[in-house]
């Protein structure tokens, strides 16, 4: 937190020499990392939010469906869908952690070293 | 409950043991909490798994344990829906917030929001939002303690006399919390949360296995028995929210606030700074998701177990929160009740400690150090101010808790989530992902989100016009029909952020700061790491 003055800190946009951060930000390697990262997290967010919303709307407005008993037991379709929300949450969390460990961390680390060499 | 169950002496004894053990640990770990990094973030020295357990301890409040188990016992399926919202919300934190926040900030939400904006107005706004959310949440926890006390400790509240036995117990909880936060800082608070989370999960696991064992591990049998014993259709949807179109929309509104609010709760965000790297922050959330998810599966069994096993008529909407302790007494007698009671108190204590240190950090770091002292406070003063703030927050919590005791203020937790989802989350996401977002936009979404939530609550049936309203049925100015403002306030706050950004678009985008923030958020370059001592 270096910017302690009341104005947006740092140099103006017209600086002749870009900062280490700007150099890295403009590099194709960073663009590739950002594209892969954001592609993954935005897609996953859309999936889990959409699926959660569908579940809430079904539980709210489709009682005829969620109240159906499954195969002579006391389990309902709603309960099953609810438990599937647990499963999908655990699954998405696991997939993301694996994806990030495998496909993001090394590239992020390399870019970090590039910035810190120039700072 | 008219009759006392269990043994108050045993309940107090087991809770006392928890207090003694945690105080000893706080004393042992608190030797050097004099730098800001140490006091606010425990020197970023916790591991991902440790922090994940502590996050669970911070998040699983009494409302989660007692409230959800009770809601399932009384309303069945509709109660289960809460727990799903509370769990799925963690994906928002994992995917969109945790790692980026860890890399950009050091101690508070204000660090991230103000990174590329004008420091003073944004830090002030972030602190206002943090203090309000923490205060709503804190008050709900303290008042919840009052109800628990009458059941578990046999201390009755005499109407009309504010200073009685219950007030004394609320004061004791408040004083203990202040001691943890003053002496232990974030390190001590984290250990309290870790111990509490372990006790809570083990306690819930024991009850779950016990209840399932009584039904020969046949969950379907347990569900059937819950319906039979209560005579209510607890497996069908809509017991609580299915009555009218308004109540259905109200539930949708609550669900949206829960799923988006968690990643905007300041006391949760602050926990991400207690680990050294973004990768550890990621592991924290991964651990938290598993622990919280498994815990909510336990509450499903405990809730239906209470419906199936407690004598018909024991539970009503007035004593929903007693379902889990009463079930513990029913199946395990005095000793299990004592253990569960102590865990419930430990839960309240750990959560209020986490809220207090968050409020103290936000005031001392954002307001005192950066707004008043413009970023250069005298050495050591910031932590002094933080400790004094914790003391003030403690006093406010005790007085507020005593005044709110017995009031119907469960809505405060929903309000805290709504404000977090409306004021904090849009501003965080815009700051991190939208280059043109500027100071005016951030001020619009923070203050706008706050104001809309609070106004909608004031003009809702929570405050007036209904049988459970604060002002009762006779006073009616409830022109907003929903109890939960999220469905209106969240989209409006996102919109206000855009409108403010266009109004303030003469402010040039700080290209250098934006580049620094973007590169830092994704790579950790320049981020503060662990501090060695």
Interface residues (C-beta under 8 A of the other chain):
Chain A: X1 X3 X4 X5 X6 X7 X8 X9 X10 X11 X12 X13 X15 X18 X19 X21 X22 X24 X25 X30 X33 X34 X37 X38 X41 X44 X45 X48 X49 X52 X55 X56 X57 X59 X60 X61 X63 X66 X67 X69 X73 X74 X75 X76 X78 X79 X82 X85 X86 X89 X90 X92 X93 X94 X96 X97 X100 X101 X105 X108 X109 X111 X112 X115 X116 X119
Chain B: X77 X80 X81 X84 X85 X87 X88 X90 X91 X92 X94 X95 X96 X106 X111 X115 X116 X117 X118 X119 X120 X219 X220 X221 X223 X224 X227 X235 X236 X237 X238 X241 X242 X248 X251 X252 X255 X259 X279 X282 X283 X285 X286 X289 X290 X293 X296 X297 X370 X374 X375 X376 X433 X439 X507 X508 X509 X510 X511 X512 X513 X515 X516 X518 X519 X520 X522 X523 X524 X525 X526
